[in-house]
């Protein structure tokens, strides 16, 4: 079953640091067959609140999503993330 990693970036300046971060994350996806579905979109909510922008990454299954999140390359990229990162697989 398809699985998703979803990030809510609450306070993002669209600058070179953020662009570099997203490129580093993008480079980690291929070994796990992941791909960006939503990349920095401002959500249009029907109910409730969700401040900031949304990133959604699709994986073929939960095992690959978890393996991507736990991988050394992904964890290394997260350490270089802008301070506003908040993500949940």
Biopython code that builds the backbone (N, CA, C, O; Angstrom):
import numpy as np
from Bio.PDB.StructureBuilder import StructureBuilder

atoms = [
    (1, "UNK", "N", (0.832, -1.168, 0.000)),
    (1, "UNK", "CA", (0.000, 0.000, 0.000)),
    (1, "UNK", "C", (0.892, 1.252, 0.000)),
    (1, "UNK", "O", (1.901, 1.298, 0.704)),
    (2, "UNK", "N", (0.525, 2.237, -0.770)),
    (2, "UNK", "CA", (1.276, 3.489, -0.862)),
    (2, "UNK", "C", (1.349, 4.161, 0.504)),
    (2, "UNK", "O", (0.397, 4.128, 1.284)),
    (3, "UNK", "N", (2.513, 4.778, 0.777)),
    (3, "UNK", "CA", (2.723, 5.501, 2.037)),
    (3, "UNK", "C", (3.260, 6.894, 1.724)),
    (3, "UNK", "O", (3.828, 7.130, 0.658)),
    (4, "UNK", "N", (3.071, 7.805, 2.664)),
    (4, "UNK", "CA", (3.451, 9.195, 2.441)),
    (4, "UNK", "C", (4.233, 9.743, 3.620)),
    (4, "UNK", "O", (3.973, 9.400, 4.773)),
    (5, "UNK", "N", (5.193, 10.600, 3.312)),
    (5, "UNK", "CA", (5.867, 11.418, 4.327)),
    (5, "UNK", "C", (5.346, 12.832, 4.109)),
    (5, "UNK", "O", (5.349, 13.341, 2.988)),
    (6, "UNK", "N", (4.900, 13.455, 5.188)),
    (6, "UNK", "CA", (4.291, 14.783, 5.091)),
    (6, "UNK", "C", (5.038, 15.734, 6.003)),
    (6, "UNK", "O", (5.279, 15.438, 7.174)),
    (7, "UNK", "N", (5.402, 16.880, 5.451)),
    (7, "UNK", "CA", (6.070, 17.912, 6.247)),
    (7, "UNK", "C", (5.243, 19.186, 6.177)),
    (7, "UNK", "O", (4.724, 19.550, 5.121)),
    (8, "UNK", "N", (5.132, 19.847, 7.298)),
    (8, "UNK", "CA", (4.487, 21.165, 7.373)),
    (8, "UNK", "C", (5.568, 22.165, 7.753)),
    (8, "UNK", "O", (5.982, 22.229, 8.910)),
    (9, "UNK", "N", (6.022, 22.941, 6.783)),
    (9, "UNK", "CA", (7.070, 23.924, 7.020)),
    (9, "UNK", "C", (6.376, 25.219, 7.414)),
    (9, "UNK", "O", (5.792, 25.909, 6.579)),
    (10, "UNK", "N", (6.451, 25.531, 8.693)),
    (10, "UNK", "CA", (5.622, 26.594, 9.256)),
    (10, "UNK", "C", (6.081, 27.998, 8.924)),
    (10, "UNK", "O", (5.249, 28.892, 8.768)),
    (11, "UNK", "N", (7.351, 28.213, 8.814)),
    (11, "UNK", "CA", (7.865, 29.560, 8.578)),
    (11, "UNK", "C", (9.055, 29.447, 7.629)),
    (11, "UNK", "O", (10.193, 29.245, 8.051)),
    (12, "UNK", "N", (8.766, 29.581, 6.356)),
    (12, "UNK", "CA", (9.799, 29.331, 5.361)),
    (12, "UNK", "C", (10.055, 30.586, 4.538)),
    (12, "UNK", "O", (9.145, 31.155, 3.937)),
    (13, "UNK", "N", (11.308, 30.999, 4.528)),
    (13, "UNK", "CA", (11.740, 32.016, 3.587)),
    (13, "UNK", "C", (12.209, 31.263, 2.352)),
    (13, "UNK", "O", (13.084, 30.403, 2.441)),
    (14, "UNK", "N", (11.645, 31.574, 1.231)),
    (14, "UNK", "CA", (12.064, 30.901, -0.006)),
    (14, "UNK", "C", (13.401, 31.498, -0.433)),
    (14, "UNK", "O", (13.463, 32.483, -1.169)),
    (15, "UNK", "N", (14.467, 30.867, 0.055)),
    (15, "UNK", "CA", (15.811, 31.364, -0.219)),
    (15, "UNK", "C", (16.699, 30.205, -0.654)),
    (15, "UNK", "O", (16.237, 29.072, -0.779)),
    (16, "UNK", "N", (17.959, 30.492, -0.880)),
    (16, "UNK", "CA", (18.881, 29.467, -1.383)),
    (16, "UNK", "C", (19.075, 28.335, -0.378)),
    (16, "UNK", "O", (19.231, 27.184, -0.785)),
    (17, "UNK", "N", (19.068, 28.629, 0.920)),
    (17, "UNK", "CA", (19.225, 27.596, 1.939)),
    (17, "UNK", "C", (18.090, 26.572, 1.855)),
    (17, "UNK", "O", (18.333, 25.368, 1.935)),
    (18, "UNK", "N", (16.872, 27.041, 1.696)),
    (18, "UNK", "CA", (15.721, 26.135, 1.578)),
    (18, "UNK", "C", (15.801, 25.357, 0.264)),
    (18, "UNK", "O", (15.534, 24.156, 0.243)),
    (19, "UNK", "N", (16.161, 26.020, -0.818)),
    (19, "UNK", "CA", (16.291, 25.338, -2.115)),
    (19, "UNK", "C", (17.351, 24.241, -2.048)),
    (19, "UNK", "O", (17.142, 23.144, -2.567)),
    (20, "UNK", "N", (18.486, 24.531, -1.414)),
    (20, "UNK", "CA", (19.549, 23.531, -1.258)),
    (20, "UNK", "C", (19.073, 22.353, -0.415)),
    (20, "UNK", "O", (19.368, 21.201, -0.731)),
    (21, "UNK", "N", (18.341, 22.641, 0.649)),
    (21, "UNK", "CA", (17.809, 21.591, 1.520)),
    (21, "UNK", "C", (16.880, 20.662, 0.731)),
    (21, "UNK", "O", (16.994, 19.441, 0.830)),
    (22, "UNK", "N", (15.967, 21.238, -0.046)),
    (22, "UNK", "CA", (15.035, 20.408, -0.814)),
    (22, "UNK", "C", (15.756, 19.574, -1.867)),
    (22, "UNK", "O", (15.346, 18.449, -2.150)),
    (23, "UNK", "N", (16.817, 20.110, -2.445)),
    (23, "UNK", "CA", (17.612, 19.323, -3.392)),
    (23, "UNK", "C", (18.304, 18.155, -2.699)),
    (23, "UNK", "O", (18.379, 17.058, -3.252)),
    (24, "UNK", "N", (18.813, 18.390, -1.483)),
    (24, "UNK", "CA", (19.447, 17.291, -0.726)),
    (24, "UNK", "C", (18.419, 16.205, -0.407)),
    (24, "UNK", "O", (18.715, 15.016, -0.523)),
    (25, "UNK", "N", (17.220, 16.610, -0.010)),
    (25, "UNK", "CA", (16.166, 15.622, 0.269)),
    (25, "UNK", "C", (15.804, 14.877, -1.011)),
    (25, "UNK", "O", (15.662, 13.654, -0.998)),
    (26, "UNK", "N", (15.654, 15.602, -2.112)),
    (26, "UNK", "CA", (15.312, 14.980, -3.393)),
    (26, "UNK", "C", (16.311, 13.888, -3.755)),
    (26, "UNK", "O", (15.925, 12.832, -4.257)),
    (27, "UNK", "N", (17.588, 14.137, -3.505)),
    (27, "UNK", "CA", (18.632, 13.160, -3.829)),
    (27, "UNK", "C", (18.532, 11.893, -2.992)),
    (27, "UNK", "O", (19.070, 10.859, -3.388)),
    (28, "UNK", "N", (17.861, 11.943, -1.850)),
    (28, "UNK", "CA", (17.737, 10.760, -0.993)),
    (28, "UNK", "C", (16.575, 9.861, -1.386)),
    (28, "UNK", "O", (16.488, 8.736, -0.894)),
    (29, "UNK", "N", (15.687, 10.316, -2.251)),
    (29, "UNK", "CA", (14.445, 9.598, -2.531)),
    (29, "UNK", "C", (14.596, 8.404, -3.466)),
    (29, "UNK", "O", (13.949, 7.378, -3.257)),
    (30, "UNK", "N", (15.428, 8.515, -4.481)),
    (30, "UNK", "CA", (15.506, 7.489, -5.530)),
    (30, "UNK", "C", (15.753, 6.072, -5.008)),
    (30, "UNK", "O", (15.085, 5.147, -5.469)),
    (31, "UNK", "N", (16.684, 5.856, -4.066)),
    (31, "UNK", "CA", (16.910, 4.480, -3.606)),
    (31, "UNK", "C", (15.687, 3.838, -2.942)),
    (31, "UNK", "O", (15.630, 2.618, -2.788)),
    (32, "UNK", "N", (14.720, 4.657, -2.553)),
    (32, "UNK", "CA", (13.533, 4.146, -1.872)),
    (32, "UNK", "C", (12.277, 4.310, -2.730)),
    (32, "UNK", "O", (11.156, 4.150, -2.247)),
    (33, "UNK", "N", (12.483, 4.634, -4.020)),
    (33, "UNK", "CA", (11.387, 4.841, -4.974)),
    (33, "UNK", "C", (10.419, 5.926, -4.516)),
    (33, "UNK", "O", (9.220, 5.856, -4.786)),
    (34, "UNK", "N", (10.951, 6.927, -3.820)),
    (34, "UNK", "CA", (10.123, 8.037, -3.369)),
    (34, "UNK", "C", (10.085, 9.149, -4.395)),
    (34, "UNK", "O", (10.988, 9.291, -5.219)),
    (35, "UNK", "N", (9.012, 9.942, -4.328)),
    (35, "UNK", "CA", (8.911, 11.095, -5.227)),
    (35, "UNK", "C", (8.046, 12.160, -4.573)),
    (35, "UNK", "O", (7.101, 11.865, -3.841)),
    (36, "UNK", "N", (8.398, 13.413, -4.860)),
    (36, "UNK", "CA", (7.594, 14.525, -4.363)),
    (36, "UNK", "C", (6.244, 14.535, -5.077)),
    (36, "UNK", "O", (6.185, 14.459, -6.304)),
    (37, "UNK", "N", (5.162, 14.628, -4.304)),
    (37, "UNK", "CA", (3.828, 14.843, -4.869)),
    (37, "UNK", "C", (3.434, 16.301, -4.721)),
    (37, "UNK", "O", (2.897, 16.915, -5.643)),
    (38, "UNK", "N", (3.708, 16.841, -3.548)),
    (38, "UNK", "CA", (3.438, 18.246, -3.250)),
    (38, "UNK", "C", (4.741, 18.812, -2.726)),
    (38, "UNK", "O", (5.364, 18.247, -1.828)),
    (39, "UNK", "N", (5.144, 19.937, -3.299)),
    (39, "UNK", "CA", (6.468, 20.472, -2.995)),
    (39, "UNK", "C", (6.336, 21.956, -2.679)),
    (39, "UNK", "O", (6.442, 22.793, -3.575)),
    (40, "UNK", "N", (6.107, 22.288, -1.409)),
    (40, "UNK", "CA", (6.055, 23.685, -1.002)),
    (40, "UNK", "C", (4.751, 24.391, -1.315)),
    (40, "UNK", "O", (4.729, 25.615, -1.440)),
    (41, "UNK", "N", (3.676, 23.654, -1.442)),
    (41, "UNK", "CA", (2.387, 24.268, -1.749)),
    (41, "UNK", "C", (1.762, 24.892, -0.504)),
    (41, "UNK", "O", (1.923, 24.387, 0.606)),
    (42, "UNK", "N", (1.060, 25.978, -0.703)),
    (42, "UNK", "CA", (0.281, 26.576, 0.381)),
    (42, "UNK", "C", (-1.084, 25.907, 0.347)),
    (42, "UNK", "O", (-1.800, 26.014, -0.648)),
    (43, "UNK", "N", (-1.454, 25.212, 1.432)),
    (43, "UNK", "CA", (-2.700, 24.443, 1.403)),
    (43, "UNK", "C", (-3.941, 25.337, 1.404)),
    (43, "UNK", "O", (-3.950, 26.417, 1.995)),
    (44, "UNK", "N", (-4.980, 24.863, 0.730)),
    (44, "UNK", "CA", (-6.284, 25.494, 0.808)),
    (44, "UNK", "C", (-7.148, 24.558, 1.636)),
    (44, "UNK", "O", (-7.626, 23.538, 1.139)),
    (45, "UNK", "N", (-7.345, 24.908, 2.896)),
    (45, "UNK", "CA", (-8.033, 24.027, 3.830)),
    (45, "UNK", "C", (-9.535, 24.227, 3.781)),
    (45, "UNK", "O", (-10.035, 25.331, 3.564)),
    (46, "UNK", "N", (-10.223, 23.149, 3.983)),
    (46, "UNK", "CA", (-11.673, 23.199, 4.065)),
    (46, "UNK", "C", (-12.126, 23.347, 5.517)),
    (46, "UNK", "O", (-13.238, 23.802, 5.783)),
    (47, "UNK", "N", (-11.249, 22.957, 6.460)),
    (47, "UNK", "CA", (-11.598, 23.025, 7.878)),
    (47, "UNK", "C", (-10.313, 23.081, 8.692)),
    (47, "UNK", "O", (-9.334, 22.430, 8.328)),
    (48, "UNK", "N", (-10.289, 23.828, 9.767)),
    (48, "UNK", "CA", (-9.133, 23.886, 10.647)),
    (48, "UNK", "C", (-8.047, 24.813, 10.129)),
    (48, "UNK", "O", (-8.269, 25.626, 9.232)),
    (49, "UNK", "N", (-6.861, 24.666, 10.722)),
    (49, "UNK", "CA", (-5.732, 25.511, 10.359)),
    (49, "UNK", "C", (-4.498, 24.660, 10.106)),
    (49, "UNK", "O", (-4.291, 23.636, 10.756)),
    (50, "UNK", "N", (-3.687, 25.092, 9.161)),
    (50, "UNK", "CA", (-2.408, 24.465, 8.873)),
    (50, "UNK", "C", (-1.496, 25.561, 8.331)),
    (50, "UNK", "O", (-1.436, 25.791, 7.124)),
    (51, "UNK", "N", (-0.785, 26.235, 9.239)),
    (51, "UNK", "CA", (0.051, 27.348, 8.793)),
    (51, "UNK", "C", (1.263, 26.859, 7.999)),
    (51, "UNK", "O", (1.742, 25.743, 8.198)),
    (52, "UNK", "N", (1.742, 27.701, 7.111)),
    (52, "UNK", "CA", (2.954, 27.379, 6.367)),
    (52, "UNK", "C", (2.676, 26.685, 5.057)),
    (52, "UNK", "O", (1.591, 26.790, 4.484)),
    (53, "UNK", "N", (3.695, 25.964, 4.594)),
    (53, "UNK", "CA", (3.609, 25.234, 3.330)),
    (53, "UNK", "C", (3.699, 23.735, 3.594)),
    (53, "UNK", "O", (4.181, 23.306, 4.642)),
    (54, "UNK", "N", (3.236, 22.956, 2.644)),
    (54, "UNK", "CA", (3.163, 21.507, 2.803)),
    (54, "UNK", "C", (4.042, 20.825, 1.768)),
    (54, "UNK", "O", (4.109, 21.242, 0.612)),
    (55, "UNK", "N", (4.719, 19.759, 2.210)),
    (55, "UNK", "CA", (5.478, 18.894, 1.324)),
    (55, "UNK", "C", (4.959, 17.473, 1.540)),
    (55, "UNK", "O", (4.851, 17.018, 2.678)),
    (56, "UNK", "N", (4.636, 16.772, 0.447)),
    (56, "UNK", "CA", (4.180, 15.386, 0.523)),
    (56, "UNK", "C", (5.080, 14.558, -0.390)),
    (56, "UNK", "O", (5.267, 14.874, -1.565)),
    (57, "UNK", "N", (5.635, 13.483, 0.187)),
    (57, "UNK", "CA", (6.483, 12.567, -0.565)),
    (57, "UNK", "C", (5.801, 11.204, -0.582)),
    (57, "UNK", "O", (5.374, 10.704, 0.459)),
    (58, "UNK", "N", (5.700, 10.608, -1.764)),
    (58, "UNK", "CA", (5.044, 9.310, -1.932)),
    (58, "UNK", "C", (6.086, 8.200, -2.022)),
    (58, "UNK", "O", (7.126, 8.353, -2.662)),
    (59, "UNK", "N", (5.782, 7.074, -1.364)),
    (59, "UNK", "CA", (6.596, 5.865, -1.440)),
    (59, "UNK", "C", (5.687, 4.700, -1.804)),
    (59, "UNK", "O", (4.492, 4.738, -1.511)),
    (60, "UNK", "N", (6.232, 3.664, -2.440)),
    (60, "UNK", "CA", (5.403, 2.520, -2.831)),
    (60, "UNK", "C", (4.771, 1.787, -1.646)),
    (60, "UNK", "O", (3.700, 1.196, -1.779)),
    (61, "UNK", "N", (5.444, 1.827, -0.471)),
    (61, "UNK", "CA", (4.921, 1.131, 0.691)),
    (61, "UNK", "C", (5.518, 1.719, 1.969)),
    (61, "UNK", "O", (6.470, 2.498, 1.920)),
    (62, "UNK", "N", (4.956, 1.341, 3.094)),
    (62, "UNK", "CA", (5.378, 1.874, 4.383)),
    (62, "UNK", "C", (6.807, 1.463, 4.735)),
    (62, "UNK", "O", (7.536, 2.245, 5.345)),
    (63, "UNK", "N", (7.212, 0.269, 4.366)),
    (63, "UNK", "CA", (8.585, -0.170, 4.662)),
    (63, "UNK", "C", (9.611, 0.746, 4.002)),
    (63, "UNK", "O", (10.607, 1.111, 4.627)),
    (64, "UNK", "N", (9.376, 1.118, 2.752)),
    (64, "UNK", "CA", (10.326, 2.010, 2.073)),
    (64, "UNK", "C", (10.262, 3.437, 2.626)),
    (64, "UNK", "O", (11.285, 4.118, 2.693)),
    (65, "UNK", "N", (9.086, 3.886, 3.018)),
    (65, "UNK", "CA", (8.982, 5.210, 3.639)),
    (65, "UNK", "C", (9.771, 5.246, 4.949)),
    (65, "UNK", "O", (10.510, 6.194, 5.216)),
    (66, "UNK", "N", (9.604, 4.211, 5.748)),
    (66, "UNK", "CA", (10.343, 4.141, 7.024)),
    (66, "UNK", "C", (11.846, 3.990, 6.798)),
    (66, "UNK", "O", (12.649, 4.593, 7.510)),
    (67, "UNK", "N", (12.221, 3.189, 5.812)),
    (67, "UNK", "CA", (13.648, 3.014, 5.510)),
    (67, "UNK", "C", (14.260, 4.333, 5.035)),
    (67, "UNK", "O", (15.384, 4.664, 5.413)),
    (68, "UNK", "N", (13.532, 5.083, 4.214)),
    (68, "UNK", "CA", (14.020, 6.394, 3.770)),
    (68, "UNK", "C", (14.222, 7.324, 4.973)),
    (68, "UNK", "O", (15.266, 7.963, 5.105)),
    (69, "UNK", "N", (13.218, 7.392, 5.842)),
    (69, "UNK", "CA", (13.282, 8.288, 6.996)),
    (69, "UNK", "C", (14.444, 7.923, 7.918)),
    (69, "UNK", "O", (15.070, 8.805, 8.507)),
    (70, "UNK", "N", (14.729, 6.645, 8.043)),
    (70, "UNK", "CA", (15.796, 6.179, 8.941)),
    (70, "UNK", "C", (17.169, 6.149, 8.283)),
    (70, "UNK", "O", (18.172, 5.938, 8.965)),
    (71, "UNK", "N", (17.229, 6.356, 6.976)),
    (71, "UNK", "CA", (18.506, 6.212, 6.273)),
    (71, "UNK", "C", (19.516, 7.276, 6.684)),
    (71, "UNK", "O", (19.161, 8.383, 7.086)),
    (72, "UNK", "N", (20.768, 6.905, 6.570)),
    (72, "UNK", "CA", (21.866, 7.821, 6.925)),
    (72, "UNK", "C", (21.816, 9.094, 6.084)),
    (72, "UNK", "O", (22.005, 10.189, 6.614)),
    (73, "UNK", "N", (21.563, 8.967, 4.783)),
    (73, "UNK", "CA", (21.558, 10.154, 3.917)),
    (73, "UNK", "C", (20.404, 11.100, 4.268)),
    (73, "UNK", "O", (20.569, 12.319, 4.232)),
    (74, "UNK", "N", (19.255, 10.548, 4.600)),
    (74, "UNK", "CA", (18.125, 11.392, 4.986)),
    (74, "UNK", "C", (18.389, 12.065, 6.319)),
    (74, "UNK", "O", (18.146, 13.263, 6.464)),
    (75, "UNK", "N", (18.880, 11.318, 7.290)),
    (75, "UNK", "CA", (19.165, 11.899, 8.614)),
    (75, "UNK", "C", (20.226, 12.995, 8.491)),
    (75, "UNK", "O", (20.136, 14.024, 9.161)),
    (76, "UNK", "N", (21.216, 12.779, 7.649)),
    (76, "UNK", "CA", (22.263, 13.785, 7.428)),
    (76, "UNK", "C", (21.640, 15.046, 6.800)),
    (76, "UNK", "O", (21.998, 16.163, 7.173)),
    (77, "UNK", "N", (20.730, 14.869, 5.868)),
    (77, "UNK", "CA", (20.053, 16.020, 5.257)),
    (77, "UNK", "C", (19.212, 16.768, 6.281)),
    (77, "UNK", "O", (19.174, 17.998, 6.276)),
    (78, "UNK", "N", (18.541, 16.036, 7.156)),
    (78, "UNK", "CA", (17.724, 16.681, 8.188)),
    (78, "UNK", "C", (18.580, 17.525, 9.132)),
    (78, "UNK", "O", (18.143, 18.578, 9.595)),
    (79, "UNK", "N", (19.793, 17.065, 9.414)),
    (79, "UNK", "CA", (20.675, 17.846, 10.294)),
    (79, "UNK", "C", (21.038, 19.191, 9.675)),
    (79, "UNK", "O", (21.357, 20.141, 10.389)),
    (80, "UNK", "N", (20.990, 19.269, 8.352)),
    (80, "UNK", "CA", (21.322, 20.510, 7.637)),
    (80, "UNK", "C", (20.073, 21.338, 7.333)),
    (80, "UNK", "O", (20.151, 22.350, 6.636)),
    (81, "UNK", "N", (18.933, 20.912, 7.851)),
    (81, "UNK", "CA", (17.667, 21.567, 7.526)),
    (81, "UNK", "C", (17.570, 22.947, 8.145)),
    (81, "UNK", "O", (18.153, 23.210, 9.197)),
    (82, "UNK", "N", (16.823, 23.834, 7.481)),
    (82, "UNK", "CA", (16.499, 25.110, 8.113)),
    (82, "UNK", "C", (15.803, 24.844, 9.452)),
    (82, "UNK", "O", (15.143, 23.817, 9.610)),
    (83, "UNK", "N", (15.941, 25.732, 10.388)),
    (83, "UNK", "CA", (15.465, 25.539, 11.766)),
    (83, "UNK", "C", (13.963, 25.336, 11.872)),
    (83, "UNK", "O", (13.490, 24.917, 12.928)),
    (84, "UNK", "N", (13.195, 25.612, 10.831)),
    (84, "UNK", "CA", (11.745, 25.534, 10.926)),
    (84, "UNK", "C", (11.189, 24.170, 10.543)),
    (84, "UNK", "O", (9.968, 24.014, 10.493)),
    (85, "UNK", "N", (12.019, 23.185, 10.273)),
    (85, "UNK", "CA", (11.557, 21.873, 9.811)),
    (85, "UNK", "C", (10.721, 21.181, 10.879)),
    (85, "UNK", "O", (11.099, 21.133, 12.049)),
    (86, "UNK", "N", (9.578, 20.647, 10.458)),
    (86, "UNK", "CA", (8.723, 19.830, 11.305)),
    (86, "UNK", "C", (8.125, 18.773, 10.405)),
    (86, "UNK", "O", (7.299, 19.086, 9.548)),
    (87, "UNK", "N", (8.529, 17.519, 10.585)),
    (87, "UNK", "CA", (8.080, 16.477, 9.661)),
    (87, "UNK", "C", (7.607, 15.247, 10.407)),
    (87, "UNK", "O", (8.022, 14.990, 11.537)),
    (88, "UNK", "N", (6.738, 14.495, 9.764)),
    (88, "UNK", "CA", (6.271, 13.219, 10.303)),
    (88, "UNK", "C", (6.098, 12.253, 9.146)),
    (88, "UNK", "O", (5.448, 12.593, 8.157)),
    (89, "UNK", "N", (6.667, 11.047, 9.243)),
    (89, "UNK", "CA", (6.486, 10.072, 8.160)),
    (89, "UNK", "C", (5.131, 9.413, 8.238)),
    (89, "UNK", "O", (4.808, 8.566, 7.406)),
]
sb = StructureBuilder()
sb.init_structure("model")
sb.init_model(0)
sb.init_chain("A")
sb.init_seg("    ")
for serial, (resi, resn, name, xyz) in enumerate(atoms, 1):
    if name == "N":
        sb.init_residue(resn, " ", resi, " ")
    sb.init_atom(name, np.array(xyz, "f"), 0.0, 1.0, " ", f" {name:<3s}", serial, name[0])
structure = sb.get_structure()
